[in-house]
Amino acid sequence: MGTEAAATSRLEPGARRALGSFLDGLRGRNASPGTLTEYRRHATEFLDFLGERGVDWRAPDRSTVRSYLGTLADRGLAPTSVGGRLAAVRSFYRHALRHGRIATDPLAGVRAPRRPSRLPRVLSVDEAAELVTAPRRLPVRDEALARRDGAMLELLYATGMRISELAGLTIDRIDLARRRLRVVGKGNKERALLFGTPAADALRGYLGTARPHLAARGAGGEAVFLNANGAPLSARGARLVIGRWVQAVGAPSRTSPHTLRHSFATHLLEGGADLRVVQELLGHANLQTTQIYTHLSDATLRSAYREAHPRAGRGSSGRSGR
């Protein structure tokens, strides 16, 4: 029996049934396997915490909840990790309340620890161009893999898709003539994405010569991107590929596939795109999620102002020029 299954089996029968119902509800809303795993783990952890202390899972008091959050902080978890666990537990109790398993929500009003207000890392336009063109500029050992990597990088920056969406892309979802493709994102929702000439050229070159070469090495099926053995490239493998090119060009530290997604959104807004268009392209369910990129664009404007305006800097002399 696995660790998670063992923890679940220790739960009081009513808690175990409530947890099962909660997870069934998530499946019914097409939650991803990753979300199911995380929510099961976090809700089980909290219920196990209550069970060890003899607390009725249906009505833990506020001090017990605070004690649980304190144990997470003592483990050195970041505020974002604590917030993620609290979100899972809160969702579990809301589901239990809706289905009449509890009388009141014991987590109502409990706040997650404040997260640091750090903005996502974004590449400049020149830095992004240097990264996505690296596979065709720098020396390579395997031309087929270099063409694959170039198509991956160009598509990530051109469309803003997630690395998991890139790994799940299939040939039937690409329309090279119209420079469009379809991806399946979070919640199993499909959306259409656009890409420009550089990405189309890179993708056409990869699909025309490099992919058949890789496909001959294994069974890649309909997956667009294949690994060196001809099998579908996983999201983890795609991250490793991007990481190698980040190192090769000396991109800023902590640059990741998601950095290209952030850069895509920020550069669109700086170019005059409407926020709701960017929301649609990114696949955000909530406009508030997309609004962080307006802050990034504002930061760029402030930086440009400080560099360009003679009286913007702190060290302005105050001379009038008369």
N, C-alpha and C positions, 0 to 999 in steps of 0.2 A: 504494500500500500504506500502511495507517495505521501510526501510531507503534507501537502494541501488536503488530500483526501483524509489523512489521519486527523488533521485539525478539524475538518468538517464533521467527522464521525463523533468527535468529542462533544459537539454542541448538543444542547437540550433539544429534544424532538421538535418542539414548537419553533425554536429558532432555526433549526435545520429546514423545516418545511417553508418557513418564511423566506429563507435564503434561496431555496430552490425556486420558489415562485418569482422572486425578484430576478433571478438569472433568466428564467423563462421569459419574463417580460422584456428583458434586454434583447434576447434573441428575437423576439417578436418585432422589435424595432430595428432589426438588422444591425445590431451592434457588432463591431469587428471582433474577431477572436482575441486580439490583444486587449480590447476593452473588457471583454468577459473575464479573461484571466485576471486582470488587475482588480476589477471590482469584486470578484470572488475572493481573491487573496486579502484585500483590505477589509471587506466586510467580515470575513471569517476571523481575521486577526482581532478586530474589535469585539466580536461576540465571544471569542475565546478569552479575551481580557476580562470581560464581564463574568464569564463562567468561573474563571479561576478565583474571582473575588466573591463569588456567591451572589452576584447582583442580577436581578431579574432583567433579562434582555429587553423586555417590553417597556421598562420605565427606569432607565439609569438616570440618576440625578446629575445636576450640573457639575458638582464637585468630582464625580466619577469620570465624566467626560473630560474635565480639565486635567485630571490625573492621567488619563490616557494620552492626551496631547503632550503632557509633561514627559511621559516615557519616550515618546517619539523624539522630543527635543533632546533628551538625555542620550539618545542613540546617535546624536549628531546629524539628524536629517535636516536638510535644507527646508526653508519655509515652503518652497514649491512642492516638495515631497510630502510634507505634513498636510498641505492644502489638498493634494491629490487624494490622500487617504481619507481626509475628512469629507471630501466631495462624494466618495464612494459610499461611506457610511451614511451620509445625509440622504443620498438617493435611495439606499436600502430602506431607511425609516420612512421616507415619503411614500414609497411603494407599499410598505406595511400599513401605513395609515389609510391610504386610498382603498385598500382591500380589507379594512376592518380588523386587522390583526392587533392593532394597538389603539388606544383611546386618544392619545396626544403624541405629537412629535417631540421626543426628548432633545432633539438637536436644534429645534427652532431657536433662532437668536444666537447660536454658537458661531463665533467668527473664526475664520482661518487666520493664521498668523500673517501679518502684512508681508507681501512679497517685495523684494527690492525693485525699484522702478528703473530697471535697466532696459534700454532699447536694444532690439536685435542688431547684431553686427551686419553691416551692409558694405559691399564692395563699391568702389567708384566705378564709373563706366569704363575707364581705362583698365582697371584691375580685373573687372569681369571679362573684358575682351581678351586680355592677356591669358586668363585661365582657360576660357572656352576654346581658344585657338591653339593652345599648347600642343595637343596631339599631332597637329599637322605642321608645327614649326620646329619641334624638338626632335632629336634623334630617337628612333624607336627600334626595338628588336623584332616585333611582330606587327607587320603592317595591318593585318586584319583586325587585331585588337586595338591598334591605334585609331583605325577608322571607326570602330565601335565606340571607343572612348570619346572621340570627337563628336559623334552624333549624340551621345548621352549628354555631354556638357552643353552643347548647343541647345538641345531640347529643354534641359532643366532651366537654363537662363531665358530661353525664348518663350516658354509657356508658364513658368512658375509652378510646375507640377511637383508633387511630393516624390521623394525617392521611392516610396512604396508603389506609387502610381506608375512611375517609370518602369520598375521591375515587373509590374503586372500588365504592361502594355502588350497587346497582341497585334499581329500584322493586319487583321481585318478591321482594326479600329483607326487605321491611318489612311488619310486621303492626301497623297502627295500633290496631286494636281491642284487641289483647292487649298493646300497647306493648312489642313485642319486634322485634328485627331480627337478621339474620345477616350476619356479615362474613367475608371470607377474609383471614387474617392471614399471618404469616411461615410459610414452609414450605408454603404453599398449604393451611393448615389452617383449617377453618371453625369458628366458635363463635357461640353465641347471646348476645345482649346485651339488657339491659332498660333502659327509660327511663321517666321519670315524666310527670306531667301537663303541666308547662311545656314540656318537649321535644315531647310529643305535640301540644300546641296549636300550637306554632311550626311543626312539621313539617306538620300538617294545613293550616294557613293557607298555607304555601308550596306544597304539592302541589296545593291546590285552586284557587288563583288565580295565584300568581306563576310557578310553573314552566311552566304552559301558555303564559303570556305570553312567557317566555324561549324556550321550545321553538319558538314561531312564528318566531323569528329565525334558526333554523338546524336542524341535524340532531343532536339530543342522544341519540337512541336510548333505551335504558332507564336511562341514568345518572340518579341522583337529582338531583345538583347540576350545574347548567349555568352556563357563563360568560355574559358580556353578549351574546355572539354566538349563543347557543343551542347551543353545542357542549359536550361533557362538560368539567367543570372539572377541571384537572389538580391533582396534589398540590402542585406549585409554586404554581399559581394560588391554591389554597386557603390556603397559608401566607401569601401576600401579602395576601389578604383579611383573615385574622385579624390580621396585623401592622398593618393600617390601623386596626382597631378597638382594638387595644392602644394605639396612639398616641392615638386619639380620646379614650379615657377616662383617659389618663395612668397606665396600669398600670405596675407596677415594671419597671425595665429588664430586658431579655433575656427578657421573658415571651413564650412561643411556644405553638404548638398543643400541644407536648409538656408544657408547664407545666400545661395543663388536665388532661392525663392523670395527671400526678403529683398534682395537687390532688384529682382524683376518687378516687384510691387512698387518699391520706392522710385525706381527709374521711370515707371509708367506714370506715376503721379507727378513727378517732377517734369515730365513731358506734357502734362496737361490732361491726362486721362481722368475721367469721372470716377469718384470713389466707388460707386455701385458697379461700375464695369469691372474694376479691380476685384471687388468682392465676388462677383460672378466667376471671374477667371480663377481666383484662388479656391473657390468652393467653400467659402465661409458661410455658415448658416446665419450668423449674426453680423450686422454691419459694424458693431462696436469692436469686433475682433480685427476688422480691416482698418479701423481708424488709427491704430498705432502707427501706421505708415504715414499718416498726415503729420505726426510728431516728428518722424524721421525726416520728412521733407522740410518741415519747419526748421529743424536743426541744420540742414544743408543751407537753407536760405540765410539763417543767422550767420553761419560761417562765411558764406560768400559776402554778406554785408560787411562783416568785420574786416575782411581782407581788402575789400574794394573801396569803402567809404573813408575819406580822409579824417573824419572826426568820429569814427566808430570805435577806435581802439581806446584802451584804458590810458594809453600814454599820450593822448592828444595834447598838443602844446597849448591849445586855446588861442593861438594867434589868429587874428581876423584877416590877415593878408592885405591890410590897407597900406 
